[in-house]
Amino acid sequence: MSATAAASQALTPKQHRILDYLREHADERTYFKSRLIGDELDLSAKEVGANMPAIEDGEFDVDVERWGYSSSTTWKVVA
């Protein structure tokens, strides 16, 4: 099993939803606000923020980096 597959299996269902959303939209844009991700996935910005570190720290096909904090945490995502 690859490291990416093993890391992906360790994610919770919410984290999988967030990762799938980022994968789907990373080609269209680079910066994502927790609030807007939450709006799209019916989660609160706090839920998104609490779950993003698992994606940020994992080895996936998208790189996630905490970028800013004004009016909701912004995440830089590179596919």
PDB file of N, CA, C and O in Angstrom:
ATOM      1  N   MET A   1       0.858  -1.188   0.000  1.00  0.00           N
ATOM      2  CA  MET A   1       0.000   0.000   0.000  1.00  0.00           C
ATOM      3  C   MET A   1       0.893   1.237   0.000  1.00  0.00           C
ATOM      4  O   MET A   1       1.858   1.302   0.762  1.00  0.00           O
ATOM      5  N   SER A   2       0.585   2.209  -0.840  1.00  0.00           N
ATOM      6  CA  SER A   2       1.387   3.428  -0.917  1.00  0.00           C
ATOM      7  C   SER A   2       1.141   4.310   0.302  1.00  0.00           C
ATOM      8  O   SER A   2       0.144   4.158   1.008  1.00  0.00           O
ATOM      9  N   ALA A   3       2.074   5.238   0.535  1.00  0.00           N
ATOM     10  CA  ALA A   3       1.936   6.156   1.672  1.00  0.00           C
ATOM     11  C   ALA A   3       0.690   7.018   1.517  1.00  0.00           C
ATOM     12  O   ALA A   3       0.013   7.318   2.501  1.00  0.00           O
ATOM     13  N   THR A   4       0.384   7.419   0.274  1.00  0.00           N
ATOM     14  CA  THR A   4      -0.809   8.238   0.031  1.00  0.00           C
ATOM     15  C   THR A   4      -2.071   7.462   0.359  1.00  0.00           C
ATOM     16  O   THR A   4      -2.988   8.005   0.977  1.00  0.00           O
ATOM     17  N   ALA A   5      -2.132   6.217  -0.040  1.00  0.00           N
ATOM     18  CA  ALA A   5      -3.310   5.391   0.248  1.00  0.00           C
ATOM     19  C   ALA A   5      -3.447   5.161   1.743  1.00  0.00           C
ATOM     20  O   ALA A   5      -4.556   5.209   2.274  1.00  0.00           O
ATOM     21  N   ALA A   6      -2.343   4.912   2.430  1.00  0.00           N
ATOM     22  CA  ALA A   6      -2.388   4.696   3.874  1.00  0.00           C
ATOM     23  C   ALA A   6      -2.835   5.962   4.595  1.00  0.00           C
ATOM     24  O   ALA A   6      -3.645   5.897   5.520  1.00  0.00           O
ATOM     25  N   ALA A   7      -2.312   7.114   4.177  1.00  0.00           N
ATOM     26  CA  ALA A   7      -2.703   8.379   4.801  1.00  0.00           C
ATOM     27  C   ALA A   7      -4.173   8.670   4.535  1.00  0.00           C
ATOM     28  O   ALA A   7      -4.884   9.159   5.414  1.00  0.00           O
ATOM     29  N   SER A   8      -4.624   8.371   3.330  1.00  0.00           N
ATOM     30  CA  SER A   8      -6.022   8.612   2.969  1.00  0.00           C
ATOM     31  C   SER A   8      -6.965   7.765   3.807  1.00  0.00           C
ATOM     32  O   SER A   8      -8.042   8.230   4.181  1.00  0.00           O
ATOM     33  N   GLN A   9      -6.582   6.534   4.107  1.00  0.00           N
ATOM     34  CA  GLN A   9      -7.424   5.665   4.917  1.00  0.00           C
ATOM     35  C   GLN A   9      -7.527   6.165   6.354  1.00  0.00           C
ATOM     36  O   GLN A   9      -8.503   5.868   7.044  1.00  0.00           O
ATOM     37  N   ALA A  10      -6.535   6.917   6.806  1.00  0.00           N
ATOM     38  CA  ALA A  10      -6.531   7.410   8.179  1.00  0.00           C
ATOM     39  C   ALA A  10      -7.434   8.631   8.361  1.00  0.00           C
ATOM     40  O   ALA A  10      -7.668   9.056   9.493  1.00  0.00           O
ATOM     41  N   LEU A  11      -7.937   9.191   7.287  1.00  0.00           N
ATOM     42  CA  LEU A  11      -8.784  10.373   7.381  1.00  0.00           C
ATOM     43  C   LEU A  11     -10.195  10.015   7.820  1.00  0.00           C
ATOM     44  O   LEU A  11     -10.695   8.924   7.542  1.00  0.00           O
ATOM     45  N   THR A  12     -10.826  10.960   8.514  1.00  0.00           N
ATOM     46  CA  THR A  12     -12.224  10.801   8.908  1.00  0.00           C
ATOM     47  C   THR A  12     -13.109  11.100   7.700  1.00  0.00           C
ATOM     48  O   THR A  12     -12.624  11.641   6.706  1.00  0.00           O
ATOM     49  N   PRO A  13     -14.393  10.759   7.767  1.00  0.00           N
ATOM     50  CA  PRO A  13     -15.293  11.095   6.646  1.00  0.00           C
ATOM     51  C   PRO A  13     -15.319  12.595   6.321  1.00  0.00           C
ATOM     52  O   PRO A  13     -15.354  12.963   5.147  1.00  0.00           O
ATOM     53  N   LYS A  14     -15.304  13.456   7.329  1.00  0.00           N
ATOM     54  CA  LYS A  14     -15.293  14.911   7.075  1.00  0.00           C
ATOM     55  C   LYS A  14     -14.018  15.301   6.347  1.00  0.00           C
ATOM     56  O   LYS A  14     -14.053  16.091   5.404  1.00  0.00           O
ATOM     57  N   GLN A  15     -12.893  14.750   6.782  1.00  0.00           N
ATOM     58  CA  GLN A  15     -11.618  15.080   6.150  1.00  0.00           C
ATOM     59  C   GLN A  15     -11.591  14.594   4.703  1.00  0.00           C
ATOM     60  O   GLN A  15     -11.047  15.275   3.834  1.00  0.00           O
ATOM     61  N   HIS A  16     -12.166  13.433   4.438  1.00  0.00           N
ATOM     62  CA  HIS A  16     -12.273  12.943   3.052  1.00  0.00           C
ATOM     63  C   HIS A  16     -13.109  13.890   2.209  1.00  0.00           C
ATOM     64  O   HIS A  16     -12.754  14.169   1.063  1.00  0.00           O
ATOM     65  N   ARG A  17     -14.214  14.390   2.754  1.00  0.00           N
ATOM     66  CA  ARG A  17     -15.071  15.325   2.017  1.00  0.00           C
ATOM     67  C   ARG A  17     -14.303  16.602   1.676  1.00  0.00           C
ATOM     68  O   ARG A  17     -14.380  17.107   0.557  1.00  0.00           O
ATOM     69  N   ILE A  18     -13.561  17.113   2.660  1.00  0.00           N
ATOM     70  CA  ILE A  18     -12.782  18.335   2.443  1.00  0.00           C
ATOM     71  C   ILE A  18     -11.697  18.080   1.400  1.00  0.00           C
ATOM     72  O   ILE A  18     -11.520  18.888   0.488  1.00  0.00           O
ATOM     73  N   LEU A  19     -10.970  16.975   1.521  1.00  0.00           N
ATOM     74  CA  LEU A  19      -9.918  16.643   0.564  1.00  0.00           C
ATOM     75  C   LEU A  19     -10.490  16.485  -0.841  1.00  0.00           C
ATOM     76  O   LEU A  19      -9.911  16.987  -1.804  1.00  0.00           O
ATOM     77  N   ASP A  20     -11.598  15.807  -0.965  1.00  0.00           N
ATOM     78  CA  ASP A  20     -12.238  15.643  -2.280  1.00  0.00           C
ATOM     79  C   ASP A  20     -12.626  16.995  -2.873  1.00  0.00           C
ATOM     80  O   ASP A  20     -12.448  17.228  -4.069  1.00  0.00           O
ATOM     81  N   TYR A  21     -13.160  17.891  -2.029  1.00  0.00           N
ATOM     82  CA  TYR A  21     -13.533  19.228  -2.481  1.00  0.00           C
ATOM     83  C   TYR A  21     -12.295  19.977  -2.991  1.00  0.00           C
ATOM     84  O   TYR A  21     -12.335  20.600  -4.052  1.00  0.00           O
ATOM     85  N   LEU A  22     -11.204  19.911  -2.232  1.00  0.00           N
ATOM     86  CA  LEU A  22      -9.978  20.606  -2.634  1.00  0.00           C
ATOM     87  C   LEU A  22      -9.434  20.028  -3.942  1.00  0.00           C
ATOM     88  O   LEU A  22      -9.006  20.776  -4.822  1.00  0.00           O
ATOM     89  N   ARG A  23      -9.448  18.728  -4.069  1.00  0.00           N
ATOM     90  CA  ARG A  23      -8.984  18.087  -5.312  1.00  0.00           C
ATOM     91  C   ARG A  23      -9.813  18.552  -6.506  1.00  0.00           C
ATOM     92  O   ARG A  23      -9.282  18.833  -7.580  1.00  0.00           O
ATOM     93  N   GLU A  24     -11.114  18.624  -6.297  1.00  0.00           N
ATOM     94  CA  GLU A  24     -12.026  18.989  -7.375  1.00  0.00           C
ATOM     95  C   GLU A  24     -11.824  20.428  -7.840  1.00  0.00           C
ATOM     96  O   GLU A  24     -11.993  20.730  -9.022  1.00  0.00           O
ATOM     97  N   HIS A  25     -11.461  21.318  -6.913  1.00  0.00           N
ATOM     98  CA  HIS A  25     -11.402  22.748  -7.236  1.00  0.00           C
ATOM     99  C   HIS A  25      -9.994  23.334  -7.303  1.00  0.00           C
ATOM    100  O   HIS A  25      -9.847  24.515  -7.617  1.00  0.00           O
ATOM    101  N   ALA A  26      -8.954  22.550  -7.018  1.00  0.00           N
ATOM    102  CA  ALA A  26      -7.587  23.083  -6.982  1.00  0.00           C
ATOM    103  C   ALA A  26      -7.114  23.571  -8.344  1.00  0.00           C
ATOM    104  O   ALA A  26      -6.262  24.458  -8.412  1.00  0.00           O
ATOM    105  N   ASP A  27      -7.639  23.020  -9.421  1.00  0.00           N
ATOM    106  CA  ASP A  27      -7.245  23.484 -10.754  1.00  0.00           C
ATOM    107  C   ASP A  27      -7.853  24.842 -11.092  1.00  0.00           C
ATOM    108  O   ASP A  27      -7.336  25.568 -11.941  1.00  0.00           O
ATOM    109  N   GLU A  28      -8.955  25.181 -10.421  1.00  0.00           N
ATOM    110  CA  GLU A  28      -9.666  26.429 -10.705  1.00  0.00           C
ATOM    111  C   GLU A  28      -9.132  27.607  -9.897  1.00  0.00           C
ATOM    112  O   GLU A  28      -9.179  28.750 -10.351  1.00  0.00           O
ATOM    113  N   ARG A  29      -8.627  27.326  -8.705  1.00  0.00           N
ATOM    114  CA  ARG A  29      -8.132  28.400  -7.836  1.00  0.00           C
ATOM    115  C   ARG A  29      -7.083  27.855  -6.884  1.00  0.00           C
ATOM    116  O   ARG A  29      -6.894  26.645  -6.760  1.00  0.00           O
ATOM    117  N   THR A  30      -6.401  28.787  -6.208  1.00  0.00           N
ATOM    118  CA  THR A  30      -5.302  28.412  -5.321  1.00  0.00           C
ATOM    119  C   THR A  30      -5.645  28.640  -3.859  1.00  0.00           C
ATOM    120  O   THR A  30      -5.188  27.886  -3.000  1.00  0.00           O
ATOM    121  N   TYR A  31      -6.438  29.661  -3.552  1.00  0.00           N
ATOM    122  CA  TYR A  31      -6.721  30.030  -2.168  1.00  0.00           C
ATOM    123  C   TYR A  31      -8.167  29.706  -1.800  1.00  0.00           C
ATOM    124  O   TYR A  31      -9.096  30.003  -2.551  1.00  0.00           O
ATOM    125  N   PHE A  32      -8.334  29.099  -0.642  1.00  0.00           N
ATOM    126  CA  PHE A  32      -9.653  28.677  -0.165  1.00  0.00           C
ATOM    127  C   PHE A  32      -9.849  29.164   1.260  1.00  0.00           C
ATOM    128  O   PHE A  32      -8.963  28.989   2.097  1.00  0.00           O
ATOM    129  N   LYS A  33     -10.980  29.766   1.550  1.00  0.00           N
ATOM    130  CA  LYS A  33     -11.316  30.173   2.914  1.00  0.00           C
ATOM    131  C   LYS A  33     -12.097  29.052   3.600  1.00  0.00           C
ATOM    132  O   LYS A  33     -12.960  28.418   2.992  1.00  0.00           O
ATOM    133  N   SER A  34     -11.782  28.820   4.869  1.00  0.00           N
ATOM    134  CA  SER A  34     -12.491  27.792   5.635  1.00  0.00           C
ATOM    135  C   SER A  34     -13.992  28.017   5.595  1.00  0.00           C
ATOM    136  O   SER A  34     -14.762  27.065   5.465  1.00  0.00           O
ATOM    137  N   ARG A  35     -14.407  29.260   5.707  1.00  0.00           N
ATOM    138  CA  ARG A  35     -15.833  29.598   5.714  1.00  0.00           C
ATOM    139  C   ARG A  35     -16.511  29.177   4.416  1.00  0.00           C
ATOM    140  O   ARG A  35     -17.622  28.646   4.433  1.00  0.00           O
ATOM    141  N   LEU A  36     -15.839  29.416   3.288  1.00  0.00           N
ATOM    142  CA  LEU A  36     -16.436  29.092   1.996  1.00  0.00           C
ATOM    143  C   LEU A  36     -16.425  27.585   1.729  1.00  0.00           C
ATOM    144  O   LEU A  36     -17.357  27.056   1.123  1.00  0.00           O
ATOM    145  N   ILE A  37     -15.382  26.898   2.176  1.00  0.00           N
ATOM    146  CA  ILE A  37     -15.365  25.432   2.072  1.00  0.00           C
ATOM    147  C   ILE A  37     -16.523  24.879   2.889  1.00  0.00           C
ATOM    148  O   ILE A  37     -17.257  24.000   2.436  1.00  0.00           O
ATOM    149  N   GLY A  38     -16.675  25.406   4.101  1.00  0.00           N
ATOM    150  CA  GLY A  38     -17.762  24.964   4.974  1.00  0.00           C
ATOM    151  C   GLY A  38     -19.127  25.198   4.363  1.00  0.00           C
ATOM    152  O   GLY A  38     -20.007  24.342   4.454  1.00  0.00           O
ATOM    153  N   ASP A  39     -19.309  26.354   3.739  1.00  0.00           N
ATOM    154  CA  ASP A  39     -20.592  26.648   3.078  1.00  0.00           C
ATOM    155  C   ASP A  39     -20.895  25.612   2.001  1.00  0.00           C
ATOM    156  O   ASP A  39     -22.036  25.168   1.870  1.00  0.00           O
ATOM    157  N   GLU A  40     -19.892  25.231   1.240  1.00  0.00           N
ATOM    158  CA  GLU A  40     -20.081  24.261   0.160  1.00  0.00           C
ATOM    159  C   GLU A  40     -20.370  22.856   0.680  1.00  0.00           C
ATOM    160  O   GLU A  40     -21.100  22.093   0.047  1.00  0.00           O
ATOM    161  N   LEU A  41     -19.792  22.513   1.844  1.00  0.00           N
ATOM    162  CA  LEU A  41     -19.895  21.145   2.361  1.00  0.00           C
ATOM    163  C   LEU A  41     -20.841  21.011   3.545  1.00  0.00           C
ATOM    164  O   LEU A  41     -20.912  19.953   4.171  1.00  0.00           O
ATOM    165  N   ASP A  42     -21.570  22.082   3.853  1.00  0.00           N
ATOM    166  CA  ASP A  42     -22.497  22.088   4.984  1.00  0.00           C
ATOM    167  C   ASP A  42     -21.769  21.798   6.299  1.00  0.00           C
ATOM    168  O   ASP A  42     -22.234  21.016   7.128  1.00  0.00           O
ATOM    169  N   LEU A  43     -20.613  22.452   6.466  1.00  0.00           N
ATOM    170  CA  LEU A  43     -19.825  22.376   7.703  1.00  0.00           C
ATOM    171  C   LEU A  43     -19.588  23.802   8.176  1.00  0.00           C
ATOM    172  O   LEU A  43     -19.721  24.748   7.399  1.00  0.00           O
ATOM    173  N   SER A  44     -19.240  23.959   9.443  1.00  0.00           N
ATOM    174  CA  SER A  44     -18.873  25.286   9.932  1.00  0.00           C
ATOM    175  C   SER A  44     -17.409  25.552   9.583  1.00  0.00           C
ATOM    176  O   SER A  44     -16.642  24.624   9.325  1.00  0.00           O
ATOM    177  N   ALA A  45     -17.037  26.823   9.579  1.00  0.00           N
ATOM    178  CA  ALA A  45     -15.640  27.181   9.334  1.00  0.00           C
ATOM    179  C   ALA A  45     -14.747  26.551  10.397  1.00  0.00           C
ATOM    180  O   ALA A  45     -13.612  26.164  10.116  1.00  0.00           O
ATOM    181  N   LYS A  46     -15.261  26.451  11.606  1.00  0.00           N
ATOM    182  CA  LYS A  46     -14.499  25.845  12.698  1.00  0.00           C
ATOM    183  C   LYS A  46     -14.257  24.354  12.438  1.00  0.00           C
ATOM    184  O   LYS A  46     -13.170  23.843  12.707  1.00  0.00           O
ATOM    185  N   GLU A  47     -15.269  23.663  11.918  1.00  0.00           N
ATOM    186  CA  GLU A  47     -15.103  22.240  11.582  1.00  0.00           C
ATOM    187  C   GLU A  47     -14.057  22.060  10.482  1.00  0.00           C
ATOM    188  O   GLU A  47     -13.232  21.149  10.545  1.00  0.00           O
ATOM    189  N   VAL A  48     -14.098  22.923   9.487  1.00  0.00           N
ATOM    190  CA  VAL A  48     -13.121  22.851   8.408  1.00  0.00           C
ATOM    191  C   VAL A  48     -11.721  23.095   8.974  1.00  0.00           C
ATOM    192  O   VAL A  48     -10.792  22.338   8.694  1.00  0.00           O
ATOM    193  N   GLY A  49     -11.578  24.153   9.767  1.00  0.00           N
ATOM    194  CA  GLY A  49     -10.277  24.478  10.352  1.00  0.00           C
ATOM    195  C   GLY A  49      -9.733  23.384  11.247  1.00  0.00           C
ATOM    196  O   GLY A  49      -8.525  23.146  11.278  1.00  0.00           O
ATOM    197  N   ALA A  50     -10.618  22.715  11.978  1.00  0.00           N
ATOM    198  CA  ALA A  50     -10.186  21.642  12.877  1.00  0.00           C
ATOM    199  C   ALA A  50      -9.746  20.397  12.099  1.00  0.00           C
ATOM    200  O   ALA A  50      -8.943  19.607  12.596  1.00  0.00           O
ATOM    201  N   ASN A  51     -10.262  20.224  10.894  1.00  0.00           N
ATOM    202  CA  ASN A  51      -9.960  19.030  10.103  1.00  0.00           C
ATOM    203  C   ASN A  51      -8.858  19.234   9.063  1.00  0.00           C
ATOM    204  O   ASN A  51      -8.303  18.258   8.559  1.00  0.00           O
ATOM    205  N   MET A  52      -8.537  20.464   8.742  1.00  0.00           N
ATOM    206  CA  MET A  52      -7.527  20.725   7.722  1.00  0.00           C
ATOM    207  C   MET A  52      -6.114  20.269   8.108  1.00  0.00           C
ATOM    208  O   MET A  52      -5.385  19.824   7.222  1.00  0.00           O
ATOM    209  N   PRO A  53      -5.683  20.352   9.366  1.00  0.00           N
ATOM    210  CA  PRO A  53      -4.322  19.914   9.687  1.00  0.00           C
ATOM    211  C   PRO A  53      -4.023  18.467   9.292  1.00  0.00           C
ATOM    212  O   PRO A  53      -2.891  18.159   8.919  1.00  0.00           O
ATOM    213  N   ALA A  54      -4.997  17.589   9.365  1.00  0.00           N
ATOM    214  CA  ALA A  54      -4.780  16.199   8.951  1.00  0.00           C
ATOM    215  C   ALA A  54      -4.466  16.139   7.456  1.00  0.00           C
ATOM    216  O   ALA A  54      -3.651  15.325   7.022  1.00  0.00           O
ATOM    217  N   ILE A  55      -5.108  16.994   6.677  1.00  0.00           N
ATOM    218  CA  ILE A  55      -4.857  17.045   5.237  1.00  0.00           C
ATOM    219  C   ILE A  55      -3.532  17.759   4.973  1.00  0.00           C
ATOM    220  O   ILE A  55      -2.746  17.337   4.125  1.00  0.00           O
ATOM    221  N   GLU A  56      -3.298  18.836   5.705  1.00  0.00           N
ATOM    222  CA  GLU A  56      -2.062  19.612   5.556  1.00  0.00           C
ATOM    223  C   GLU A  56      -0.832  18.755   5.883  1.00  0.00           C
ATOM    224  O   GLU A  56       0.192  18.851   5.207  1.00  0.00           O
ATOM    225  N   ASP A  57      -0.939  17.924   6.916  1.00  0.00           N
ATOM    226  CA  ASP A  57       0.192  17.110   7.363  1.00  0.00           C
ATOM    227  C   ASP A  57       0.337  15.797   6.603  1.00  0.00           C
ATOM    228  O   ASP A  57       1.391  15.162   6.658  1.00  0.00           O
ATOM    229  N   GLY A  58      -0.708  15.388   5.897  1.00  0.00           N
ATOM    230  CA  GLY A  58      -0.672  14.121   5.170  1.00  0.00           C
ATOM    231  C   GLY A  58       0.046  14.244   3.844  1.00  0.00           C
ATOM    232  O   GLY A  58       0.363  15.342   3.388  1.00  0.00           O
ATOM    233  N   GLU A  59       0.296  13.104   3.236  1.00  0.00           N
ATOM    234  CA  GLU A  59       0.929  13.067   1.909  1.00  0.00           C
ATOM    235  C   GLU A  59      -0.151  12.729   0.882  1.00  0.00           C
ATOM    236  O   GLU A  59      -0.517  11.569   0.691  1.00  0.00           O
ATOM    237  N   PHE A  60      -0.647  13.777   0.232  1.00  0.00           N
ATOM    238  CA  PHE A  60      -1.723  13.626  -0.744  1.00  0.00           C
ATOM    239  C   PHE A  60      -1.310  14.260  -2.059  1.00  0.00           C
ATOM    240  O   PHE A  60      -0.223  14.828  -2.161  1.00  0.00           O
ATOM    241  N   ASP A  61      -2.160  14.170  -3.059  1.00  0.00           N
ATOM    242  CA  ASP A  61      -1.865  14.746  -4.362  1.00  0.00           C
ATOM    243  C   ASP A  61      -2.144  16.247  -4.423  1.00  0.00           C
ATOM    244  O   ASP A  61      -2.047  16.847  -5.493  1.00  0.00           O
ATOM    245  N   VAL A  62      -2.483  16.851  -3.303  1.00  0.00           N
ATOM    246  CA  VAL A  62      -2.590  18.304  -3.184  1.00  0.00           C
ATOM    247  C   VAL A  62      -1.759  18.742  -1.984  1.00  0.00           C
ATOM    248  O   VAL A  62      -1.743  18.075  -0.949  1.00  0.00           O
ATOM    249  N   ASP A  63      -1.070  19.872  -2.134  1.00  0.00           N
ATOM    250  CA  ASP A  63      -0.317  20.451  -1.027  1.00  0.00           C
ATOM    251  C   ASP A  63      -1.168  21.543  -0.410  1.00  0.00           C
ATOM    252  O   ASP A  63      -1.675  22.422  -1.107  1.00  0.00           O
ATOM    253  N   VAL A  64      -1.320  21.478   0.906  1.00  0.00           N
ATOM    254  CA  VAL A  64      -2.151  22.435   1.628  1.00  0.00           C
ATOM    255  C   VAL A  64      -1.278  23.167   2.635  1.00  0.00           C
ATOM    256  O   VAL A  64      -0.500  22.551   3.364  1.00  0.00           O
ATOM    257  N   GLU A  65      -1.415  24.495   2.667  1.00  0.00           N
ATOM    258  CA  GLU A  65      -0.638  25.320   3.586  1.00  0.00           C
ATOM    259  C   GLU A  65      -1.542  26.403   4.169  1.00  0.00           C
ATOM    260  O   GLU A  65      -2.263  27.085   3.441  1.00  0.00           O
ATOM    261  N   ARG A  66      -1.493  26.550   5.496  1.00  0.00           N
ATOM    262  CA  ARG A  66      -2.242  27.644   6.128  1.00  0.00           C
ATOM    263  C   ARG A  66      -1.633  28.942   5.648  1.00  0.00           C
ATOM    264  O   ARG A  66      -0.419  29.130   5.719  1.00  0.00           O
ATOM    265  N   TRP A  67      -2.470  29.839   5.159  1.00  0.00           N
ATOM    266  CA  TRP A  67      -1.953  31.022   4.490  1.00  0.00           C
ATOM    267  C   TRP A  67      -2.309  32.319   5.206  1.00  0.00           C
ATOM    268  O   TRP A  67      -1.442  33.184   5.334  1.00  0.00           O
ATOM    269  N   GLY A  68      -3.529  32.496   5.672  1.00  0.00           N
ATOM    270  CA  GLY A  68      -3.921  33.750   6.292  1.00  0.00           C
ATOM    271  C   GLY A  68      -5.077  33.552   7.245  1.00  0.00           C
ATOM    272  O   GLY A  68      -5.714  32.498   7.255  1.00  0.00           O
ATOM    273  N   TYR A  69      -5.351  34.583   8.059  1.00  0.00           N
ATOM    274  CA  TYR A  69      -6.371  34.457   9.096  1.00  0.00           C
ATOM    275  C   TYR A  69      -7.456  35.528   9.051  1.00  0.00           C
ATOM    276  O   TYR A  69      -8.357  35.502   9.890  1.00  0.00           O
ATOM    277  N   SER A  70      -7.409  36.453   8.123  1.00  0.00           N
ATOM    278  CA  SER A  70      -8.380  37.541   8.122  1.00  0.00           C
ATOM    279  C   SER A  70      -9.755  37.041   7.677  1.00  0.00           C
ATOM    280  O   SER A  70      -9.888  36.441   6.611  1.00  0.00           O
ATOM    281  N   SER A  71     -10.739  37.282   8.471  1.00  0.00           N
ATOM    282  CA  SER A  71     -12.144  36.945   8.217  1.00  0.00           C
ATOM    283  C   SER A  71     -12.356  35.489   7.830  1.00  0.00           C
ATOM    284  O   SER A  71     -13.219  35.196   7.003  1.00  0.00           O
ATOM    285  N   SER A  72     -11.605  34.588   8.397  1.00  0.00           N
ATOM    286  CA  SER A  72     -11.667  33.139   8.181  1.00  0.00           C
ATOM    287  C   SER A  72     -10.296  32.689   7.688  1.00  0.00           C
ATOM    288  O   SER A  72      -9.676  33.368   6.869  1.00  0.00           O
ATOM    289  N   THR A  73      -9.837  31.586   8.167  1.00  0.00           N
ATOM    290  CA  THR A  73      -8.531  31.087   7.751  1.00  0.00           C
ATOM    291  C   THR A  73      -8.534  30.806   6.249  1.00  0.00           C
ATOM    292  O   THR A  73      -9.477  30.229   5.707  1.00  0.00           O
ATOM    293  N   THR A  74      -7.460  31.227   5.598  1.00  0.00           N
ATOM    294  CA  THR A  74      -7.286  30.974   4.181  1.00  0.00           C
ATOM    295  C   THR A  74      -6.230  29.893   4.023  1.00  0.00           C
ATOM    296  O   THR A  74      -5.208  29.895   4.709  1.00  0.00           O
ATOM    297  N   TRP A  75      -6.493  28.971   3.106  1.00  0.00           N
ATOM    298  CA  TRP A  75      -5.584  27.873   2.830  1.00  0.00           C
ATOM    299  C   TRP A  75      -5.089  27.974   1.404  1.00  0.00           C
ATOM    300  O   TRP A  75      -5.878  28.176   0.481  1.00  0.00           O
ATOM    301  N   LYS A  76      -3.781  27.835   1.218  1.00  0.00           N
ATOM    302  CA  LYS A  76      -3.198  27.784  -0.131  1.00  0.00           C
ATOM    303  C   LYS A  76      -3.151  26.313  -0.524  1.00  0.00           C
ATOM    304  O   LYS A  76      -2.605  25.486   0.206  1.00  0.00           O
ATOM    305  N   VAL A  77      -3.724  25.991  -1.676  1.00  0.00           N
ATOM    306  CA  VAL A  77      -3.800  24.616  -2.148  1.00  0.00           C
ATOM    307  C   VAL A  77      -3.207  24.530  -3.544  1.00  0.00           C
ATOM    308  O   VAL A  77      -3.614  25.255  -4.451  1.00  0.00           O
ATOM    309  N   VAL A  78      -2.241  23.635  -3.704  1.00  0.00           N
ATOM    310  CA  VAL A  78      -1.591  23.429  -4.994  1.00  0.00           C
ATOM    311  C   VAL A  78      -1.738  21.968  -5.377  1.00  0.00           C
ATOM    312  O   VAL A  78      -1.368  21.072  -4.618  1.00  0.00           O
ATOM    313  N   ALA A  79      -2.285  21.739  -6.571  1.00  0.00           N
ATOM    314  CA  ALA A  79      -2.484  20.359  -7.038  1.00  0.00           C
ATOM    315  C   ALA A  79      -1.223  19.825  -7.675  1.00  0.00           C
ATOM    316  O   ALA A  79      -1.197  18.680  -8.127  1.00  0.00           O
TER     317      ALA A  79
END
